[in-house]
Amino acid sequence: RDDMATCASGASAYHEANALFVDGEYEASVVAYGRALEADPNNATYFSKRAIAQMRLGNHIDAVADVSKSLKLAPDFKGYLLKGEALFSTDEYDTASLAFKRALELAPDSIVARRWLRKCEAELS
């Protein structure tokens, strides 16, 4: 019963966070995603969404940490793309290129991932 209540409070905080994010209230959405994660600490989506809000705030290191946790729980194309973008924003071009290469392994036709990879290569040359 407590588990169901915890899940419900996590889902409620998550929906609140999404609404705040849509309204451009990124700091408040980060806090609300944090509440959702307290209730459900193994939810990859919550980490990924908080990472996006962190990116909007320019908190790229926090975004890398959140998306890394998300990828440990559920590796996917969007996660690797987000991780690459966050790393690129911290001038970690080598590591960013690895994330974009991983994204391309999952979605070989991605023009976006390919473009980001070229940007990394340009920065490294």
C-alpha positions as CSV (number, residue, x, y, z in Angstrom):
1,R,0.0,0.0,0.0
2,D,2.8,2.4,0.8
3,D,4.5,1.6,-2.5
4,M,1.3,2.6,-4.4
5,A,1.0,5.8,-2.5
6,T,4.7,6.6,-3.2
7,C,4.2,5.9,-6.9
8,A,1.2,8.1,-6.9
9,S,3.0,11.0,-5.3
10,G,5.9,10.5,-7.8
11,A,3.5,10.6,-10.7
12,S,1.8,13.7,-9.3
13,A,5.1,15.5,-8.8
14,Y,6.1,14.4,-12.3
15,H,3.0,15.9,-13.9
16,E,3.5,19.1,-11.9
17,A,7.1,19.2,-13.1
18,N,6.0,18.8,-16.7
19,A,3.4,21.6,-16.4
20,L,6.1,23.9,-14.9
21,F,8.5,23.0,-17.6
22,V,6.0,23.8,-20.4
23,D,5.4,27.2,-18.7
24,G,9.1,27.9,-18.8
25,E,9.5,27.6,-15.0
26,Y,12.6,25.5,-15.3
27,E,14.0,26.0,-11.7
28,A,10.6,25.0,-10.2
29,S,10.4,22.0,-12.6
30,V,13.8,20.8,-11.5
31,V,12.6,20.8,-7.9
32,A,9.4,19.0,-8.8
33,Y,11.3,16.4,-10.9
34,G,13.5,15.9,-7.8
35,R,10.3,15.2,-5.7
36,A,9.2,12.7,-8.3
37,L,12.6,11.0,-8.1
38,E,12.5,10.9,-4.3
39,A,9.3,8.8,-4.7
40,D,10.6,6.7,-7.6
41,P,14.4,6.8,-7.7
42,N,14.7,4.3,-10.5
43,N,12.6,6.1,-13.1
44,A,14.7,6.8,-16.1
45,T,12.1,9.2,-17.6
46,Y,12.2,11.5,-14.5
47,F,16.0,11.7,-14.7
48,S,15.9,12.4,-18.4
49,K,13.2,15.2,-18.0
50,R,15.1,16.8,-15.2
51,A,18.3,16.7,-17.3
52,I,16.4,18.6,-20.0
53,A,15.3,21.2,-17.5
54,Q,18.8,21.5,-16.2
55,M,20.0,22.1,-19.8
56,R,17.5,24.9,-20.2
57,L,18.9,26.5,-17.0
58,G,22.5,26.1,-18.3
59,N,23.3,23.6,-15.6
60,H,25.1,21.3,-18.0
61,I,27.1,19.3,-15.4
62,D,23.9,18.5,-13.5
63,A,22.3,17.6,-16.8
64,V,25.1,15.2,-17.6
65,A,24.7,13.6,-14.1
66,D,21.0,13.2,-14.6
67,V,21.1,11.8,-18.1
68,S,23.9,9.4,-17.1
69,K,21.6,8.0,-14.4
70,S,18.8,7.8,-16.9
71,L,21.0,5.9,-19.4
72,K,22.1,3.4,-16.7
73,L,18.4,2.6,-16.1
74,A,17.2,2.7,-19.7
75,P,19.7,3.3,-22.4
76,D,18.1,4.9,-25.5
77,F,18.9,7.1,-28.5
78,K,17.4,10.3,-27.0
79,G,19.3,9.8,-23.8
80,Y,22.7,9.5,-25.7
81,L,21.8,12.5,-27.8
82,L,21.0,14.6,-24.7
83,K,24.2,13.4,-23.0
84,G,26.2,14.4,-26.0
85,E,24.6,17.8,-26.1
86,A,25.2,18.4,-22.4
87,L,28.8,17.2,-22.7
88,F,29.4,19.4,-25.7
89,S,28.1,22.4,-23.7
90,T,30.8,21.7,-21.1
91,D,33.5,21.6,-23.8
92,E,33.9,17.8,-23.3
93,Y,34.1,17.2,-27.0
94,D,35.8,13.7,-26.8
95,T,33.3,12.3,-24.4
96,A,30.4,14.1,-26.3
97,S,31.5,12.4,-29.5
98,L,31.3,9.0,-27.8
99,A,27.8,9.7,-26.7
100,F,26.8,10.8,-30.3
101,K,28.5,7.6,-31.7
102,R,26.4,5.5,-29.3
103,A,23.3,7.4,-30.4
104,L,24.2,6.6,-34.0
105,E,24.6,2.9,-33.2
106,L,21.0,3.0,-32.0
107,A,19.7,5.2,-34.8
108,P,22.1,5.0,-37.7
109,D,20.0,7.4,-39.9
110,S,19.9,10.2,-37.4
111,I,20.9,13.4,-39.1
112,V,20.9,15.3,-35.8
113,A,23.4,12.9,-34.1
114,R,25.6,13.0,-37.2
115,R,25.6,16.8,-37.2
116,W,26.5,16.9,-33.5
117,L,29.3,14.4,-34.2
118,R,30.7,16.6,-36.9
119,K,30.6,19.6,-34.5
120,C,32.6,17.6,-32.0
121,E,35.1,16.6,-34.7
122,A,35.4,20.3,-35.8
123,E,36.1,21.4,-32.2
124,L,38.7,18.6,-31.8
125,S,40.6,19.3,-35.0
